[in-house]
């Protein structure tokens, strides 16, 4: 099975409550990419089971989903990506 590749882009926020809370019209989001050279930098912060992951603040859940990915290091991690 080929490795999934991701990139970071921006999501336009239309929910008035999220806009009022964050004050930002665009929030960063990770999505699958067709370009095998794309990658998203970051640092794993927890080995918590999926059920213990906190929901990111100021996010409309219909815009995001949580998926398991294999990192470049070979570690597995749960991440939020574009739904």
C-alpha positions in Angstrom: 0.0 0.0 0.0 1.5 3.4 -1.0 2.2 5.9 1.8 -0.3 8.8 2.1 1.3 12.2 1.7 -0.1 15.4 3.4 0.3 19.1 3.1 -0.8 22.1 5.2 -3.3 24.5 3.7 -5.9 27.0 5.0 -9.5 26.4 5.7 -12.0 29.3 5.4 -14.1 29.6 8.5 -17.7 30.4 8.0 -19.2 29.4 11.4 -20.0 32.7 13.2 -19.2 31.3 16.6 -15.8 30.1 15.6 -15.1 33.4 13.8 -16.0 35.3 16.9 -13.9 33.1 19.2 -10.8 32.9 17.1 -11.0 36.3 15.3 -9.5 34.5 12.3 -11.2 33.9 8.9 -8.7 31.1 8.0 -7.4 28.3 10.1 -4.6 25.9 9.1 -5.6 22.4 8.1 -3.8 19.3 6.9 -5.1 17.5 3.8 -4.0 14.6 1.5 -1.7 15.7 -1.3 -1.0 14.3 -4.7 2.6 15.6 -4.6 4.9 13.0 -3.1 7.3 15.8 -2.1 4.8 17.5 0.3 5.1 17.0 4.0 3.9 18.6 7.2 6.4 19.3 9.9 5.6 18.8 13.6 6.4 17.0 16.8 4.4 14.1 18.2 3.1 15.2 21.6 1.5 12.1 23.1 1.1 8.4 22.8 -2.4 8.6 24.1 -5.0 6.2 22.7 -7.4 7.7 20.1 -10.2 8.1 22.7 -8.1 10.4 24.8 -7.1 12.9 22.2 -8.5 16.3 22.9 -10.6 18.1 20.3 -8.7 21.1 19.0 -10.3 24.4 20.1 -12.3 26.5 17.8 -13.0 23.8 15.3 -16.1 22.8 13.5 -16.0 19.0 13.5 -17.6 18.6 10.1 -14.5 20.2 8.6 -12.1 17.8 10.3 -11.6 14.1 10.8 -9.1 12.2 12.9 -6.9 9.6 11.1 -4.0 7.3 11.9 -0.9 8.0 9.9 2.6 6.6 9.7 5.2 9.4 10.2 8.5 9.6 8.3 10.2 8.3 11.4 8.0 5.1 11.2 6.0 6.1 14.3 2.3 6.0 14.1 0.2 9.0 15.1 -3.3 10.3 15.2 -3.8 13.6 13.4 -6.7 15.9 12.4 -7.1 16.3 8.6 -9.6 17.9 6.2 -12.8 15.8 6.2 
